[in-house]
Amino acid sequence: MGTGLAHRALGLALLAGLLTPATATAEDATLTGIDVASFQAGIDFAAVKAAGHSFAIVKAGGSQLAEGPYTTSTYADQVDGARAHGLKVGHYWLSGDFLSPTASADYLVDHLHDYRPGDVIALDDEVLDDSTRLWTDTDAAAFFTRVHDRLAAPYVPWIYLNTTTLRAASWTRTAATGAKLWAASWGPNNGTYPGPPDIGTAYPTWSAHQYTSAGTIAGTPVDLDVAKPSAFTPVEPGPPPPLPKTTTEQDGIPGPVFWQRAQNWLTRDSTYRGPLDGVPGPQTFKALQAELAEHWSYTGPLDGIPGTQTYSAWQRSVVSWGYAGPIDGVMGPNSYRAVARFLNQDAWD
């Protein structure tokens, strides 16, 4: 992992000294641990345990490479090593451009090694390697919702974010999934604990803190972490906060909120099972076509490629919501305003 800025690799060691648990204590952060990936191949988990650490968060894989999703080559060995020495175990997934959040969750769950209920399932949300886009609050929430649906309780989700990224956005939907914040904030990154991370008001609280990349365990460079005991307490997700109303009802221009609300509607009333990411694609339009075929005389293919037939049926569906123009399959501001009136019902919040 890195800070998501200049760092493109996990565990870049700047200093050689081992930070002991005694020097890594902070109020309500009484457990110390490490996070590892292929850069820590062959790490001596007996030495990790002897140093007083109590947990290891292991990279399972990611979707940040153009060649597609993968399982980290050292994943199984590191889980086995941490488990054999009595450490709490976590499995983390690196976000990326090359698999959707829901598909990433499925890939992770399908490839988990020796997962046991109560293990941490972490999402490392940063932009590395071939990827260009940070996963949004909606993306992260979709990931955790899918993982929760697939795994047996007890469930312990963490989201890893550097504090600059964290404070620059809203994470209310992710927090509502129960995901605990694993904050990355290195301070001087000299192997000493810099104090609690500054998360502002962006998240209810932090649960774990990656505070340096400058640790070593028996000569192996590692990132060092502290965690509150409650970081390992299972959670049950609450309901997500409501989506905002779309301004398309006023301006006739469909934007991300318009499409999020459309996706939410199509999730509940049709066949859409993707994330509420506000980016319409084939899944969104295929679900729209299915809904229009069932209720509004759409007779075209369910191919996820919208055309005149799709849009004509959509126009017919919103006549009762104020659309008074021609049924011509050409979506303009008046068409979108009427659709937005429908989508702004509280039912699609």
C-alpha positions in Angstrom: 0.0 0.0 0.0 1.0 3.6 -0.3 -0.5 7.0 0.4 -2.1 7.0 -3.0 0.1 9.9 -4.1 3.8 9.3 -4.9 3.9 5.8 -3.4 3.2 3.0 -5.8 4.3 0.0 -3.7 3.6 -1.6 -0.4 6.2 -1.5 2.3 8.8 0.9 1.0 11.2 1.0 3.9 13.0 4.3 4.6 14.6 3.4 7.9 15.9 0.1 9.1 14.8 0.3 12.8 12.0 -1.9 14.1 9.3 0.1 15.9 8.3 -2.0 18.9 4.7 -2.2 20.2 5.7 -0.2 23.3 6.6 2.8 21.2 3.5 2.4 18.9 0.8 3.0 21.5 -1.8 5.6 21.4 -5.0 6.2 23.3 -7.6 3.5 22.3 -5.0 1.9 20.0 -3.6 -0.9 22.0 -2.9 -3.5 19.3 -0.1 -3.4 16.9 0.3 -5.2 13.6 1.6 -5.2 10.1 0.3 -5.3 6.5 2.0 -7.4 3.9 2.0 -8.3 0.2 4.5 -9.8 -2.3 7.1 -7.3 -1.2 7.3 -9.2 2.1 7.7 -12.6 0.6 9.2 -15.0 3.1 8.6 -12.7 6.1 9.3 -14.5 9.4 6.0 -14.6 11.2 7.7 -16.0 14.3 9.6 -12.8 14.5 6.4 -10.8 13.9 4.9 -12.6 16.9 8.0 -12.2 19.0 8.0 -8.5 18.3 4.6 -8.3 20.1 2.4 -7.8 17.1 -1.1 -9.2 17.2 -2.4 -8.9 13.6 -1.4 -9.2 10.0 -3.4 -7.8 7.1 -2.5 -9.8 4.0 -2.9 -8.7 0.4 -5.2 -11.1 -1.4 -5.3 -9.5 -4.8 -6.5 -6.5 -6.8 -8.0 -5.0 -9.9 -5.5 -2.2 -10.6 -3.6 -4.0 -13.4 -4.7 -3.8 -17.1 -4.4 -7.5 -17.5 -7.2 -8.0 -15.1 -7.9 -9.2 -11.5 -5.4 -11.4 -9.8 -4.5 -13.2 -6.6 -1.3 -12.2 -5.0 1.4 -14.9 -5.3 2.3 -14.8 -1.6 -1.2 -14.6 -0.3 -1.8 -18.1 0.8 1.6 -18.6 2.4 1.3 -15.3 4.3 -2.2 -16.2 5.6 -0.9 -19.6 6.7 2.1 -18.1 8.4 0.2 -15.4 10.3 -2.4 -18.0 11.4 0.2 -20.5 12.5 1.7 -17.9 14.9 -1.6 -16.9 16.5 -2.1 -13.6 14.7 -5.4 -12.1 13.8 -5.7 -12.3 10.0 -7.1 -9.9 7.5 -7.5 -10.2 3.7 -7.3 -7.0 1.6 -8.2 -6.2 -2.0 -6.6 -3.3 -3.9 -9.2 -1.3 -5.9 -8.8 -0.6 -9.6 -10.2 0.3 -12.9 -10.3 -3.1 -14.4 -13.2 -4.8 -12.5 -16.3 -3.3 -11.1 -16.7 -3.1 -7.3 -19.4 -5.9 -7.3 -17.3 -8.2 -9.5 -14.2 -7.4 -7.4 -16.1 -8.5 -4.3 -17.1 -11.7 -6.0 -13.5 -12.4 -7.2 -12.1 -11.8 -3.7 -14.7 -14.0 -2.0 -14.2 -16.8 -4.6 -10.4 -16.7 -4.1 -10.2 -16.2 -0.3 -7.7 -18.5 1.4 -8.6 -20.0 4.7 -11.1 -17.3 5.4 -12.6 -17.7 8.8 -15.7 -15.8 10.1 -14.3 -12.8 12.1 -11.3 -12.3 9.8 -10.9 -8.7 8.6 -11.9 -8.1 5.0 -10.3 -4.9 3.8 -10.6 -2.7 0.8 -7.4 -0.7 -0.1 -8.9 2.2 -2.0 -6.1 4.1 -3.8 -4.9 4.7 -7.3 -1.9 2.6 -8.3 -0.2 1.0 -11.3 -2.4 1.0 -14.4 -5.5 2.5 -12.7 -6.5 6.1 -13.0 -9.6 6.5 -10.8 -10.2 6.3 -7.1 -13.2 4.2 -6.1 -16.0 6.5 -4.9 -18.1 6.2 -1.7 -20.7 4.5 -3.8 -18.2 2.1 -5.3 -16.8 1.1 -1.9 -20.3 0.7 -0.5 -21.2 -1.6 -3.4 -18.1 -3.7 -2.7 -18.8 -4.1 1.0 -22.5 -4.8 0.4 -21.6 -7.6 -2.0 -19.0 -9.1 0.3 -21.4 -9.0 3.2 -24.0 -10.8 1.1 -21.5 -13.6 0.2 -19.8 -14.2 3.6 -21.1 -15.7 6.8 -21.3 -13.7 9.9 -19.4 -12.5 11.9 -18.2 -9.9 9.4 -15.4 -7.4 10.0 -14.9 -4.9 7.1 -12.2 -2.3 6.9 -11.6 0.5 4.3 -8.1 1.8 3.8 -7.9 5.4 2.8 -5.1 8.0 3.1 -6.4 10.9 5.2 -6.0 13.4 2.3 -8.3 11.3 0.1 -10.6 10.7 3.0 -11.2 14.3 3.8 -11.7 15.3 0.2 -14.9 13.4 -0.2 -18.0 12.1 1.6 -18.0 8.4 2.7 -21.5 8.2 4.3 -22.6 5.2 2.2 -19.4 3.3 3.0 -19.8 4.1 6.7 -23.4 2.8 6.6 -22.1 -0.6 5.5 -20.3 -0.9 8.8 -16.8 -0.6 7.2 -14.3 0.5 9.8 -11.7 3.1 8.8 -8.2 2.0 8.3 -6.5 5.4 7.9 -3.1 5.9 6.3 -1.2 8.8 7.7 2.6 8.5 8.0 3.6 11.9 9.4 7.4 12.1 9.2 7.5 8.4 8.3 10.5 7.8 10.4 9.3 4.8 12.3 7.9 6.6 15.2 4.2 7.0 16.0 3.1 10.4 14.8 -0.1 10.6 16.8 -3.7 9.8 15.8 -4.7 10.4 12.1 -6.5 13.6 11.3 -9.7 12.4 9.7 -11.6 15.7 10.2 -15.4 15.0 10.0 -15.1 12.7 7.0 -15.8 9.5 9.0 -17.3 8.7 12.4 -14.0 7.5 13.8 -10.9 5.7 12.9 -10.3 2.1 13.9 -6.9 1.3 12.5 -4.0 3.5 11.5 -1.1 2.7 9.1 1.4 5.1 10.5 4.7 4.3 8.8 6.3 2.3 5.9 9.6 2.4 7.8 9.3 -0.7 9.9 11.3 -3.9 9.6 10.8 -7.4 10.9 14.0 -9.5 11.0 15.3 -7.5 8.0 12.1 -7.5 6.0 10.6 -4.0 5.4 7.0 -3.7 6.5 4.2 -1.1 7.0 3.3 -0.8 10.7 -0.2 -0.3 12.1 -2.0 0.3 15.3 -5.6 -0.7 15.9 -8.2 -0.2 18.5 -9.6 -3.4 20.0 -13.0 -2.5 18.5 -11.5 -2.7 15.0 -11.9 -6.5 15.2 -15.5 -6.4 16.5 -18.0 -7.8 14.0 -20.6 -5.5 12.5 -24.0 -5.7 11.0 -24.5 -3.1 8.3 -27.2 -0.5 8.7 -29.3 1.0 5.9 -27.5 3.3 3.5 -28.3 7.0 3.7 -30.8 8.3 1.2 -29.6 9.4 -2.3 -29.9 13.1 -3.0 -32.7 14.3 -5.3 -31.6 14.9 -8.9 -31.5 18.5 -10.2 -32.4 17.1 -13.6 -36.0 17.8 -12.7 -35.1 21.5 -12.9 -32.4 21.7 -15.6 -33.2 18.7 -17.9 -29.6 17.5 -17.9 -29.0 14.0 -16.6 -26.0 13.7 -14.4 -24.5 11.2 -11.9 -27.3 11.6 -9.3 -30.0 11.1 -12.0 -28.3 7.9 -13.0 -27.7 6.7 -9.4 -31.4 7.1 -8.8 -32.3 5.3 -12.0 -30.0 2.5 -11.0 -31.6 2.3 -7.6 -35.0 2.2 -9.2 -33.9 -0.6 -11.6 -32.3 -2.5 -8.7 -35.6 -2.6 -6.9 -38.0 -3.0 -9.8 -36.0 -4.6 -12.5 -32.8 -6.7 -13.1 -30.0 -4.3 -12.4 -27.4 -5.7 -10.0 -24.5 -3.4 -10.5 -23.2 -0.6 -8.3 -25.1 2.7 -7.8 -22.2 4.5 -9.4 -24.1 7.0 -11.5 -22.4 5.7 -14.7 -25.0 4.2 -17.1 -23.6 1.2 -19.0 -25.0 -1.9 -20.7 -26.2 -3.4 -17.3 -28.2 -0.2 -16.6 -29.7 0.0 -20.0 -30.5 -3.8 -20.2 -32.4 -3.5 -16.9 -34.2 -0.4 -18.2 -35.2 -2.3 -21.4 -36.5 -5.2 -19.3 -38.6 -2.8 -17.2 -40.0 -1.0 -20.3 -40.7 -4.4 -21.9 -42.7 -5.5 -18.9 -44.8 -2.4 -18.5 -44.4 0.0 -21.4 -44.7 -2.0 -24.7 -41.0 -2.0 -25.5 -40.5 -4.8 -28.1 -36.8 -4.3 -28.9 -33.9 -6.5 -27.9 -32.7 -6.7 -24.3 -29.1 -5.9 -25.3 -28.2 -3.0 -23.1 -27.8 -0.7 -26.2 -30.4 2.0 -26.1 -31.9 3.3 -29.3 -35.1 4.9 -30.6 -37.3 2.0 -29.4 -35.8 2.2 -25.9 -36.2 5.9 -25.6 -39.7 6.0 -27.1 -40.9 3.5 -24.5 -39.2 5.6 -21.8 -41.0 8.7 -23.0 -44.3 6.8 -22.9 -43.6 5.7 -19.3 -43.4 9.3 -18.1 -46.4 10.9 -19.8 -48.2 10.8 -16.5 -45.1 12.6 -15.0 -45.5 15.6 -17.2 -44.0 14.7 -20.5 -46.1 16.3 -23.2 -43.8 16.1 -26.2 -43.7 13.7 -29.1 -43.0 10.0 -28.6 -40.1 10.1 -31.0 -37.3 8.4 -29.2 -35.2 11.5 -29.0 -34.4 12.3 -25.3 -34.1 16.0 -24.7 -34.5 18.2 -21.6 -38.3 17.8 -21.5 -38.0 14.0 -21.6 -35.4 14.0 -18.9 -37.3 16.4 -16.6 -40.3 14.1 -16.7 -38.1 11.0 -16.0 -36.5 13.0 -13.1 -39.9 13.7 -11.6 -40.5 10.0 -11.5 -37.0 9.2 -10.1 -37.2 11.9 -7.4 -40.0 10.0 -5.6 -38.9 9.1 -2.1 -39.2 5.4 -3.0 -36.0 5.7 -5.0 -33.9 7.5 -2.3 
